[in-house]
Each structure stands twice: as C-alpha cells, then as structure tokens.
Amino acid sequence: MGKVGIVCDSTCDMGPQWLSENDVVMVPLKVLFGDDTFLDWVDFTPPTFFEKLASATELPKTSQPSPADFAAVYESLAEQGCDEIVSIHLTAALSGTFESATMAAAESRIPVRVINTLTVTAGEALVILAALDARSAGGDGAAIEAAAMRVVESGKLLFALDTLDYLVKGGRAGKAQGLAASLLNIKPVLTFTNEGTIEPYKKVKGTRKAIAEIAAAVAEESKKGAVKVAILHSMAPALAKELEAELDRLGAQYETIHTTSVGAVIGTYAGPGAVGAAFCPAW
C-alpha cells in the first residue's frame, strides 16, 4: 500500500512541533499587524501573539495561504514518495484556505482529497486525529477521508468568549452578530452551523455558567457512548482545567485527546480568555 500524506492548516492549533512529530505537514495562515506579516504558529507562539495583541493600536487582519503555498507542499510530498494526500482545513465559510487547497489539488500530480471540516481549532484537531488513527491502521486515502468525514459529520464545537468584540470587529460573528453580550456579563456559548458559520448555542450569565453548559452538552452526548474531546483556551489554562473538572463532576464518559491554547489567527477573533471543547463519538 502506498504512503498517504496528511496536510492541515495552522488553525487546527496543534502546533508545528506536534504535527511534525506525527508526520502531518502544516500550511500556515498569515496574521497582519499593519504592514508587517507573520506566519501563524511559526512567527508567533500563543504567548507572544497575545502579548502583541494587547499592545496593538488596532486589531490585526488575517489571510489564507495561496494556492501556490499548497502546491509546493503537495509537490514536496509527491517527491517524498506519497501516492496520495488528504488535506484537512478550517471551515470554508470563514476562510479562503479550503479554496486555495482545492485549487492546488486540481493541479497536483498525485490525488489530493481536500476536506472542509466546517469548524476551527479544536474541532479541526479532532478531524486530524481521526485521520491519523486511520492512517496508522493502514488505511488508504479513501479510508482516511472517510474517518475524517465521520468526525466532520458527528462532531460539535462549543466555546465561550470573554468578549465578542474581537469576533465582531473581525467580521466573523455570523449569527452571533446581534448578541448584546456586554450587557449584564452575558457570555454566549457559541457553536458552528452545518454550513460552517458561527451561531449562538445558549446565552448564560458568566464564564462559570458557560463552562457548565459546555460540559453538560458533552456529558449528554456521552450518554450515547464514550466521546473524544479536544479542549481549547486562549491563554486561560485555568478555564480549560475548570472545564475538565466539570466534565468529571458530571460523570461524562470521555477521553481528552488534545488540549491547546489557540494560535494567532484564531486568537485574532477569539481574543484572550476563551474556552471551549470539541467532541464527537469515540472512533
């Protein structure tokens, strides 16, 4: 059986070291502070990005990789002996990354299966982890794609932001745009639609209640069978630990398979103090 390359973008927030150690090639998105361009997870670690964000006079902008960026990666994998590639990316509704990958795939000399995860960060990470397990089990490109798509179709991402300001100013608020979240300490729990856009899941008062709602949703899903969970936070590890503690308190049947602080691109829209969990039935 031939070798299958797995490609992702930086918004999975798994970090270049972990991805490299697991033979996944990351194509970074870009963050722009004024005229200065930085590569997500390459030029910034989460602490250095959030430090710069705190002192910035205006919010940074982000941009997707070009088709040429993906083409170079696909060609490199072909040269390394891959017979096919599975390329896994953040929701196409919020970024042109999937489109760039698709354009490059059309010109690749080996087959490339491009997956729109309809989610971001920890949600994308779950899809990549399922793909890796399928490859480790000896799956070909079709089997790896199928494993990834099962998570795309069954997974859910719930998250709470300390403020909606970054999301709204960055133009990514979607159906959450109209929430008066600054009033009375309302912390909307947000999720992604089946079209890959952001929408409100539930409005609660305070971060602690938001964490309780996220944990309750995971625990409810786990009543059908064990779930795999990936936890995200933005420079708020205590909130991530609080979320796991609440999962334990509720008796959720789960396995945390990844925890991360979000990188620069996701952090541009999430801001500091976010917390959330992606979850799906165990595979």
Number of C-alpha atoms within 10 A of each C-alpha: 7 12 18 22 24 27 25 25 26 30 28 26 26 24 20 18 12 10 19 11 9 12 13 19 20 24 26 24 23 20 23 16 16 12 5 8 15 17 19 27 25 16 14 17 15 21 15 12 20 21 11 15 19 12 9 12 10 10 17 20 15 21 16 20 21 17 19 13 16 26 21 14 18 30 16 12 21 20 10 11 12 18 19 23 26 24 26 26 30 26 22 19 17 18 17 18 25 25 18 18 30 21 17 22 22 13 14 19 13 15 18 24 19 21 22 22 26 24 31 24 29 30 32 31 29 28 25 28 18 21 26 21 15 20 20 11 11 15 20 20 24 13 15 25 23 16 22 26 18 16 24 21 12 10 22 24 25 27 25 29 25 21 20 22 17 20 21 17 13 16 12 18 22 18 14 21 18 10 16 13 20 12 9 10 14 19 27 27 24 23 22 22 17 12 12 19 19 22 17 21 18 15 17 20 14 15 21 14 16 26 26 17 22 25 25 17 16 27 23 14 18 20 12 10 14 18 22 20 27 23 28 27 29 26 21 16 18 12 20 23 15 16 23 20 13 20 21 14 11 15 14 22 18 22 13 14 13 17 20 22 26 32 29 34 28 21 23 22 24 27 23 22 18 23 31 28 28 28 27 26 18 14 12
